[in-house]
Amino acid sequence: MDADHDSFDPRITPFTGASAGTGPPDLGLVMGGGGARAAYQVGFLRAVARRFPNLEIPYVTGVSAGAINAAHLGAHHGTFLQAVEELTRLWGDLNVENVFRTDSMSLGRQVVGTLRGLASGGHVEPDRLRGLVDTSPLRDFLSEALHTVGGEITGVNYNLARGRLKALALSTSSYTTGQSVTWVQGKGISEWERPVRRSRNVVLTVEHVMASTALPLFFPAVRLYDGWYGDGGIRLTAPLSPVLHLGARRILAISTRYAASVEEADRPAVHGYPPPAQIIGVLMNAIFLDLMDQDALRLERLNSLLERLKPDERMGLRPVKLMVLRPSVDLGRMAGRYEPRLPKVFRFLTRGLGTRATESPDFLSLILFQPDYLRALMETGERDAEMRSDEIEAFLADDD
């Protein structure tokens, strides 16, 4: 298997018979969080792009690492096939050093500084406690990958002007107010506001992507306008909500959460007292992975209710077509095989958290920006999409 992953070819070649259609006009794409697991989404998109090379997705939303993929798709000047081809190359070339500094001096300074702050009794300014790692390499990587100008993701406005994109939305969590804030760049999109979640119409920049991807405690928060923001998955209790507010009525949602059977779910991942890595993994799953399934279940129940009502009894509501795509294998368990290839100092820290004491190091899978693991994720996503290719094609081609 490793040999196959090492030979992963990022090039995409359309096969005979691929659809030339641009897809339904009300299509929305939702890409959830999961850190390094977002590479799985790219593999899935790779298979879809082969069948629909000219697909246009009017409404694109992303949260956490999914925001990287969303920003790229929303800003790319070429066809869907070309956009996914470049996105595949970007993830194929990514490594830990592109995300945060892994040299011993930097990691040591961040960890020691954090521990010193915790032991200071409040005498260290909070401003000095900015996460366990320095993510400046990720900012540089994204600025180049998204072809920003002065920080602005200019390709978004280009696609809005051409009419191929109606809105791009990236979700963040405000550490200042505790709200979920979705930043939207689009045409004719009305802002929405609820007690704990709201939207703001803006010109999107690389800082919005950095904020959405800022894993709590590990990555530093990002200042946007009037406050400090972190990973969008923390407070986004309804991951499908943004794309519905934008106007999508047909939703393709790519999750990175493996749907375990009852037998698999009952199987212990650790024996004895759980190490920090296991506890963090359970917490991260609850924040970034579980909520999409819950939101999808609510939407499906609402659809079922609406379909039982006559059109004039639906109070202006109508069913929303939804297709949730998820891994066929546990991406957390897969991560354990690739930890030995991490940079030595960083590997020392992850193992100190007990990643070797659990059979499913979900926490590790979030931060394992290791080329061989990322290639394995893309390959898995592509294979899963091919297994459901007929279903996906019917979903995208259905114009009812």
Secondary structure, 3 states (H helix, E strand, C coil): CHHHHHCCCCCCCCCCCCCCCCCCCCEEEEECCCHHHHHHHHHHHHHHHHHCCCCCCCEEEEECCHHHHHHHHHHCCCCHHHHHHHHHHHHHHCCHHHHCCCCHHHHHHHHHHHHHHHCCCCCCCHHHCCCCCCCHHHHHHHHHHCCCECCECHHHHHHHHHCCCCEEEEEEEECCCCCEEEEEEECCCCCCECCCEEEEECCCEHHHHHHHCCCCCCCCCEEECCEEEEECCCCCCCCCHHHHHHCCCEEEEECCCCCCCHHHHHCCCCCCCCCHHHHHHHHHHHHHCHHHHHHHHHHHHHHHHHHHCCHHHCCCCCCCEEEEECCCCCHHHHHCCCHHHCCHHHHHHHHHCCHHHCCCCHHHHHHCCCHHHHHHHHHHHHHHHHHCHHHHHHHHHCCC
